[in-house]
Amino acid sequence: MSRDIVVDDLGIIEYKDAERLQLDCFETKVSAKNLKIQTDNKLFLLEHYPVYTLGKNADEKNILPIARTSGASFHHISRGGDVTFHGPGQLVAYPILDLQDYNMGVRAYVTALENIGIELCSSYGIEAKASDEEGVWVDYGTSKARKIMAIGIKVSRYITMHGIAFNVNTDLNYFSFIIPCGIPNKGVTSLQRELGRELDMNEFKERYVEIFKKYFN
């Protein structure tokens, strides 16, 4: 039986510190499951200081030389996917869940994360879609297609880690120094750019949690 998710807002945190925290939580949850001990499902919310992360399938050619002068750090990590950027003004969500608590497989989990992003966009009056290239996009299928939310996960024994990165007030200039997610000739956007105003991150987090719990409760 699923239980209410424990939400932990970490504020702005270095990538390596957040990675260690979620990895400890993930490994504890996997170990407990092996012993048939039930543990809390968690949702970490945070922002990172500027960092480029490279997934297991990342091609370093997707990092342009100028990125090395941006002041951002670089990390190779265990999620799927290619290279992306995390920084202030971007909501990162790391759910550490046992998908079997929700009778959910990996594909259904990714679809749920996409639908949460789509519903979030809709709540701000923005029409968005998922795609075969993963993530949530505005004007997908047109020459103006631009990604607003990225997804990169790891799953073991149906326990999840890593998650999503939603551009709220993100400095999008950092994305111009890479080929985001290894997809050339596609743009990146944020709620701030789409709406023409800065958003309150606390209000956005509350809205994210509210929608997230509709899918995982």
C-alpha positions as CSV (number, residue, x, y, z in Angstrom):
1,M,0.0,0.0,0.0
2,S,1.4,3.4,-0.9
3,R,1.7,6.1,1.8
4,D,2.0,9.9,1.7
5,I,5.4,11.0,0.3
6,V,7.9,12.8,2.5
7,V,8.9,16.1,0.8
8,D,12.3,17.6,1.7
9,D,13.1,21.0,0.3
10,L,17.0,21.3,0.2
11,G,17.1,24.9,-1.1
12,I,20.1,25.7,-3.2
13,I,22.8,23.0,-2.9
14,E,26.0,21.9,-4.6
15,Y,25.4,19.0,-7.0
16,K,27.9,16.6,-5.2
17,D,26.1,17.2,-1.9
18,A,22.7,16.5,-3.3
19,E,24.0,13.5,-5.2
20,R,25.4,12.0,-2.0
21,L,22.2,12.6,-0.1
22,Q,19.9,11.0,-2.7
23,L,22.4,8.1,-3.2
24,D,22.4,7.4,0.5
25,C,18.6,7.5,0.5
26,F,18.4,5.3,-2.6
27,E,20.9,2.7,-1.3
28,T,19.1,2.5,2.1
29,K,15.8,2.0,0.4
30,V,17.1,-0.8,-1.8
31,S,18.8,-2.5,1.1
32,A,15.6,-2.2,3.2
33,K,13.5,-3.7,0.4
34,N,15.9,-6.7,0.1
35,L,15.2,-7.2,3.9
36,K,11.4,-6.7,3.3
37,I,11.5,-3.6,5.5
38,Q,9.2,-0.7,4.4
39,T,10.7,2.7,4.2
40,D,9.3,6.2,3.4
41,N,9.0,7.3,-0.2
42,K,10.7,10.7,-0.6
43,L,10.7,13.7,-2.9
44,F,13.8,16.0,-2.7
45,L,13.2,19.5,-4.1
46,L,16.2,21.7,-4.8
47,E,18.1,24.1,-7.0
48,H,21.8,23.5,-7.9
49,Y,24.7,25.9,-8.3
50,P,25.7,26.0,-12.0
51,V,26.7,22.5,-13.1
52,Y,26.7,20.4,-16.3
53,T,25.9,16.7,-15.7
54,L,26.7,13.9,-18.1
55,G,24.6,10.8,-18.1
56,K,25.8,7.3,-18.8
57,N,25.3,7.7,-22.5
58,A,26.7,11.2,-22.7
59,D,29.0,12.3,-25.6
60,E,31.5,14.9,-24.5
61,K,31.4,16.4,-28.0
62,N,28.0,17.8,-26.9
63,I,29.9,20.1,-24.5
64,L,31.2,23.1,-26.5
65,P,34.7,24.4,-25.5
66,I,33.2,27.7,-24.2
67,A,31.4,25.8,-21.5
68,R,34.7,25.3,-19.7
69,T,34.9,29.1,-19.2
70,S,31.3,29.4,-17.9
71,G,32.2,28.9,-14.2
72,A,30.0,25.8,-14.0
73,S,31.3,22.5,-12.6
74,F,31.0,19.1,-14.5
75,H,29.9,15.8,-13.2
76,H,29.5,12.3,-14.7
77,I,26.5,10.6,-13.1
78,S,24.5,7.4,-13.2
79,R,21.3,8.5,-14.8
80,G,20.4,7.8,-18.4
81,G,20.6,10.5,-21.0
82,D,23.2,12.9,-22.3
83,V,24.4,16.3,-21.1
84,T,22.3,18.9,-19.4
85,F,22.6,22.0,-17.2
86,H,21.4,22.7,-13.7
87,G,21.4,26.0,-12.0
88,P,19.6,28.6,-9.8
89,G,16.1,29.3,-10.9
90,Q,15.6,25.7,-12.1
91,L,13.5,23.3,-10.0
92,V,15.2,19.9,-9.7
93,A,13.1,17.1,-8.2
94,Y,14.6,13.8,-7.1
95,P,11.9,11.2,-6.2
96,I,13.2,8.2,-4.3
97,L,10.2,5.9,-4.7
98,D,9.4,2.2,-4.7
99,L,7.4,2.0,-7.9
100,Q,5.8,-1.2,-6.7
101,D,4.0,0.8,-4.0
102,Y,2.1,2.4,-6.9
103,N,1.8,-0.8,-9.1
104,M,3.9,1.1,-11.7
105,G,6.6,0.1,-14.2
106,V,9.4,2.2,-15.4
107,R,7.7,3.3,-18.6
108,A,4.6,4.3,-16.7
109,Y,6.8,6.2,-14.2
110,V,8.4,8.3,-17.0
111,T,5.0,9.0,-18.5
112,A,3.7,10.2,-15.0
113,L,6.7,12.5,-14.7
114,E,6.0,13.9,-18.2
115,N,2.3,14.3,-17.4
116,I,3.1,16.2,-14.2
117,G,5.3,18.6,-16.3
118,I,2.6,19.0,-18.9
119,E,-0.1,19.7,-16.2
120,L,2.2,22.2,-14.5
121,C,2.6,24.1,-17.8
122,S,-1.1,24.0,-18.4
123,S,-1.7,25.6,-14.9
124,Y,0.3,28.6,-16.2
125,G,-1.6,28.7,-19.5
126,I,1.1,27.0,-21.5
127,E,0.4,24.1,-23.8
128,A,3.2,21.5,-23.7
129,K,3.7,17.9,-24.9
130,A,5.9,15.0,-24.3
131,S,8.0,13.5,-27.1
132,D,10.0,10.5,-28.1
133,E,13.1,12.6,-27.3
134,E,11.9,12.6,-23.7
135,G,11.1,15.6,-21.5
136,V,8.4,18.2,-21.9
137,W,8.3,20.6,-24.8
138,V,6.6,23.7,-25.9
139,D,5.5,23.9,-29.6
140,Y,6.8,20.4,-30.2
141,G,6.6,19.2,-33.8
142,T,7.3,22.7,-35.1
143,S,10.5,24.6,-36.0
144,K,10.0,26.5,-32.7
145,A,10.1,23.4,-30.5
146,R,11.8,24.1,-27.2
147,K,12.3,22.0,-24.1
148,I,11.1,23.3,-20.7
149,M,11.6,20.2,-18.6
150,A,14.2,17.4,-18.8
151,I,14.0,13.9,-17.4
152,G,16.8,11.6,-16.4
153,I,16.3,8.7,-14.1
154,K,17.9,5.5,-12.6
155,V,15.8,2.6,-11.4
156,S,17.0,-0.5,-9.5
157,R,14.7,-3.1,-7.9
158,Y,11.9,-0.6,-8.8
159,I,13.5,2.0,-6.6
160,T,14.0,5.4,-8.4
161,M,16.6,8.1,-8.2
162,H,17.5,11.2,-10.2
163,G,14.4,12.8,-11.7
164,I,13.5,16.0,-13.5
165,A,14.7,19.5,-14.0
166,F,12.1,22.2,-14.8
167,N,13.2,25.6,-16.1
168,V,11.4,28.2,-14.1
169,N,13.7,31.3,-13.9
170,T,16.8,29.6,-15.2
171,D,19.6,31.5,-16.9
172,L,19.2,29.9,-20.4
173,N,22.6,31.2,-21.6
174,Y,24.2,28.2,-20.0
175,F,22.4,25.9,-22.5
176,S,24.0,27.7,-25.4
177,F,27.3,26.2,-24.4
178,I,26.1,22.6,-24.9
179,I,23.9,20.5,-27.2
180,P,21.3,19.9,-24.5
181,C,20.5,16.2,-24.1
182,G,22.5,15.5,-27.3
183,I,19.6,16.9,-29.5
184,P,20.9,19.4,-32.0
185,N,18.9,22.3,-33.5
186,K,16.3,22.3,-30.7
187,G,15.7,25.2,-28.3
188,V,15.4,25.4,-24.5
189,T,12.9,27.7,-22.7
190,S,11.7,28.6,-19.2
191,L,8.5,29.7,-17.6
192,Q,10.0,33.1,-17.2
193,R,10.7,33.4,-20.9
194,E,7.3,32.1,-21.9
195,L,5.3,34.3,-19.5
196,G,7.6,37.3,-19.6
197,R,7.9,37.6,-15.9
198,E,9.9,36.1,-13.0
199,L,8.1,33.5,-10.9
200,D,8.0,32.9,-7.2
201,M,10.0,29.6,-6.7
202,N,8.2,28.7,-3.4
203,E,4.8,29.1,-5.1
204,F,6.0,26.9,-8.0
205,K,7.3,24.2,-5.6
206,E,4.0,24.1,-3.9
207,R,2.2,23.7,-7.2
208,Y,4.7,21.0,-8.2
209,V,4.1,19.0,-5.0
210,E,0.4,19.3,-5.3
211,I,0.3,17.9,-8.8
212,F,3.0,15.3,-8.0
213,K,0.9,13.8,-5.2
214,K,-2.0,13.4,-7.6
215,Y,0.0,10.8,-9.4
216,F,1.8,9.3,-6.4
217,N,-0.5,9.1,-3.4
